Amino acid sequence: MFNKNIKLVLAALVVAFAIYQITRNEILTGIMLILLAGIFVFLYFKNEIILLAFLRLRKQDFEGAQKWLSKIKDPEAALVTKQQGYYNYLQGLMISQTNMTQAEKYFRKAIKLGLNMDQDLAVAKLNLAGIAMTKRRKREATTLLNEAKKLDKHGMLTDQVKMMKQQMKKI
């Protein structure tokens, strides 16, 4: 994994070499190098380690996803702000299986840093509502649950929201 700034420097160097190739009438080589530079720019905005962790998570392989996430040693230096949000989101999902207090910290940080998709934000808020409910903070859980319901535009979390609302009546 490269540092985020190294990816931009590599992209600039490859574009410069592509321009050099084009001036030498090596048009096809120059075009291929520009496409290669595009990959570096893509990986600047979408971190390769986080993409691989999401693939592992999609297969329900939590250990594999945790192994990929552990390869990111310093998230602040290696990741863009949105990527840091997704890093914390994934860490929260992994740790929520064992340690709710630690997971709450990761989910709050992920929401603060921002997530691109409303569905991911809804899942983070739903998890935070569940954590708040287990800690007997009913008002906070209610507001987080309502926010998650608003963010769930496709209706994928309606069953979980209904279940949590029924459980909140018991508190």
C-alpha positions as CSV (number, residue, x, y, z in Angstrom):
1,M,0.0,0.0,0.0
2,F,1.3,3.4,-1.0
3,N,0.9,6.6,0.9
4,K,-1.8,8.8,-0.7
5,N,0.7,11.5,-1.8
6,I,3.0,8.9,-3.4
7,K,0.1,7.8,-5.6
8,L,-0.4,11.4,-6.9
9,V,3.4,11.7,-7.5
10,L,3.4,8.4,-9.5
11,A,0.4,9.6,-11.5
12,A,2.1,12.9,-12.4
13,L,5.4,11.1,-13.4
14,V,3.5,8.6,-15.5
15,V,1.5,11.4,-17.2
16,A,4.8,13.3,-17.9
17,F,6.3,10.2,-19.4
18,A,3.1,9.6,-21.5
19,I,3.4,13.2,-22.9
20,Y,7.1,12.5,-23.7
21,Q,6.1,9.2,-25.5
22,I,3.4,11.1,-27.5
23,T,5.8,13.7,-28.6
24,R,8.1,10.9,-29.9
25,N,5.1,9.6,-32.0
26,E,4.5,6.7,-29.7
27,I,0.8,7.5,-29.5
28,L,-0.4,4.1,-28.3
29,T,2.2,3.9,-25.6
30,G,1.3,7.4,-24.4
31,I,-2.4,6.5,-24.3
32,M,-1.7,3.3,-22.3
33,L,0.4,5.3,-19.9
34,I,-2.3,7.9,-19.4
35,L,-4.7,5.0,-18.6
36,L,-2.1,3.7,-16.1
37,A,-2.0,7.1,-14.5
38,G,-5.8,7.0,-14.2
39,I,-5.5,3.9,-12.1
40,F,-3.2,5.7,-9.7
41,V,-5.7,8.6,-9.5
42,F,-8.5,6.1,-8.9
43,L,-6.6,4.4,-6.1
44,Y,-6.0,7.8,-4.6
45,F,-9.8,8.2,-4.1
46,K,-10.6,4.6,-3.5
47,N,-8.1,2.8,-1.4
48,E,-7.2,-0.7,-2.6
49,I,-7.0,-2.1,0.9
50,I,-10.4,-0.9,1.9
51,L,-11.8,-2.3,-1.4
52,L,-10.3,-5.7,-0.6
53,A,-11.7,-5.5,3.0
54,F,-15.2,-4.8,1.6
55,L,-14.9,-7.8,-0.7
56,R,-14.0,-10.0,2.3
57,L,-16.9,-8.5,4.3
58,R,-19.3,-9.2,1.4
59,K,-18.3,-12.9,1.7
60,Q,-19.0,-12.8,5.5
61,D,-15.2,-13.4,6.1
62,F,-14.7,-11.1,9.1
63,E,-11.2,-12.4,9.9
64,G,-10.1,-11.9,6.3
65,A,-11.5,-8.3,6.3
66,Q,-9.8,-7.6,9.7
67,K,-6.5,-8.9,8.3
68,W,-6.7,-6.5,5.3
69,L,-7.6,-3.6,7.6
70,S,-4.7,-4.3,9.9
71,K,-2.4,-3.7,6.9
72,I,-3.2,0.0,7.2
73,K,-0.8,1.2,9.9
74,D,-1.5,4.9,10.0
75,P,-4.9,5.8,8.5
76,E,-4.5,9.5,8.8
77,A,-1.4,9.5,6.7
78,A,-2.4,6.8,4.2
79,L,-6.0,7.7,3.6
80,V,-8.1,10.6,2.3
81,T,-10.8,11.8,4.8
82,K,-13.7,9.8,3.2
83,Q,-11.5,6.7,3.2
84,Q,-10.7,7.3,6.9
85,G,-14.5,7.3,7.5
86,Y,-14.9,4.0,5.7
87,Y,-11.9,2.6,7.6
88,N,-13.5,3.5,10.9
89,Y,-16.9,2.2,9.7
90,L,-15.3,-1.2,8.8
91,Q,-13.4,-1.3,12.1
92,G,-16.7,-0.6,13.9
93,L,-18.4,-3.4,12.1
94,M,-15.6,-5.8,13.0
95,I,-15.3,-4.8,16.6
96,S,-19.1,-4.6,17.2
97,Q,-19.0,-8.4,17.4
98,T,-17.0,-8.3,20.5
99,N,-16.6,-4.9,22.1
100,M,-19.5,-2.5,21.9
101,T,-17.8,0.5,23.6
102,Q,-14.9,0.4,21.2
103,A,-17.3,0.0,18.2
104,E,-19.2,3.0,19.3
105,K,-16.1,5.1,19.1
106,Y,-15.3,3.9,15.6
107,F,-18.9,4.5,14.4
108,R,-19.0,8.0,15.8
109,K,-15.7,8.8,14.1
110,A,-16.9,7.3,10.8
111,I,-20.0,9.5,10.9
112,K,-18.0,12.6,11.8
113,L,-15.5,12.0,8.9
114,G,-18.3,11.2,6.5
115,L,-19.5,8.3,4.4
116,N,-20.3,8.6,0.7
117,M,-23.4,6.4,0.6
118,D,-26.5,7.0,2.7
119,Q,-27.0,3.3,3.2
120,D,-23.6,3.0,5.0
121,L,-24.5,6.1,7.1
122,A,-27.8,4.5,7.9
123,V,-26.1,1.2,9.0
124,A,-23.7,3.1,11.2
125,K,-26.5,5.1,12.9
126,L,-28.5,1.9,13.3
127,N,-25.5,0.2,15.0
128,L,-25.1,3.3,17.2
129,A,-28.7,3.2,18.1
130,G,-28.4,-0.4,19.2
131,I,-25.3,0.4,21.3
132,A,-27.2,3.3,22.9
133,M,-30.1,1.1,23.6
134,T,-27.9,-1.5,25.3
135,K,-26.5,1.3,27.5
136,R,-30.1,2.5,28.4
137,R,-29.9,5.8,26.5
138,K,-33.4,5.7,25.1
139,R,-33.6,9.3,23.8
140,E,-30.3,9.0,21.9
141,A,-31.3,5.6,20.5
142,T,-34.6,7.0,19.3
143,T,-33.0,10.0,17.5
144,L,-30.4,7.7,15.9
145,L,-33.1,5.3,14.8
146,N,-35.1,8.0,13.2
147,E,-32.1,9.3,11.4
148,A,-31.3,5.8,10.2
149,K,-34.9,5.4,9.0
150,K,-34.7,8.7,7.0
151,L,-31.4,7.7,5.4
152,D,-32.6,4.2,4.4
153,K,-34.1,5.2,1.0
154,H,-34.3,1.7,-0.4
155,G,-36.0,0.1,2.6
156,M,-33.3,-2.4,3.3
157,L,-33.2,-1.7,7.0
158,T,-36.9,-1.5,7.7
159,D,-37.0,-4.9,9.5
160,Q,-34.1,-4.0,11.7
161,V,-35.7,-0.6,12.6
162,K,-39.0,-2.2,13.5
163,M,-37.2,-4.8,15.6
164,M,-35.3,-2.1,17.5
165,K,-38.4,0.0,18.0
166,Q,-40.1,-3.1,19.6
167,Q,-37.1,-3.7,21.8
168,M,-37.1,-0.1,22.9
169,K,-40.7,-0.4,24.1
170,K,-39.4,-2.9,26.6
171,I,-36.8,-0.5,28.1
